[in-house]
Amino acid sequence: MNKLHKFFIYWFPILVYCLLIFVQSSRPSPDITPDWPYVDKVLHFIVYALLGALFLRAFSTTRIKHNLKFIFMLSVLLSSLYGISDEIHQSFVPYRTSDYKDVLADILGSILGVYIFYKIKIGKNAETTKPGF
């Protein structure tokens, strides 16, 4: 697979997804939201779980793919940092607020998304060759 094809398959989805998060965060809060407790935290959790999984998916195709702990941590770190930057961005958007609980949901979602993707897609192959991760 050539580099351009690899970029569009693995890295371009991350860019598009981050752009969608940014656009959604640039808009005022929706007037109509479900009246469930903590629904916004659940949404943050899910959104950043997917972003973390996308990062791990992309890093698992690079030269550092055999350093599982590193790509796991890097995926969590990058998706969490994007969540933090998004909360900072929201603090400048009219009718939006920044909330440390959203950041916590972003970080926890990133961790779980990376972990689940690891277990489903990478872990089975890695467990036979690298025990202990």
ABEGO torsion letter per residue (X at the ends): XBAAAAAAAAAAAAAAAAAAAAAAAABBBBABBBABBGAAAAAAAAAAAAAAAAAAAAAAABAAAABAAAAAAAAAAAAAAAAAAAAAAAAABBGBBBBAAAAAAAAAAAAAAAAAAAAAAAAAAAAAABBGX
